[in-house]
Amino acid sequence: MIWQDKEGAPLSCVEKLRVLRENDAELRDVLQDAFEDGILMGATAESMRRSFEEALASLTDPTVALTAGDEGKQTA
């Protein structure tokens, strides 16, 4: 996986890449466990994938929220 900055350049900071790799691995493990639980409880693989896709689609970019919140502020 190549993570990119806002300009599309690959991230190169070793520490940032380490954290991103760890987060990615942890997320994959949790998703796999949840996927298997759902299947074992009778959900279809497709319905589990749809659920995960909906969860991903609902994520908000915290930098957009911060920018939107700053629009109404005036500087002294």
Helices and strands as residue ranges (DSSP letters): H 14-40, H 45-57, H 62-70
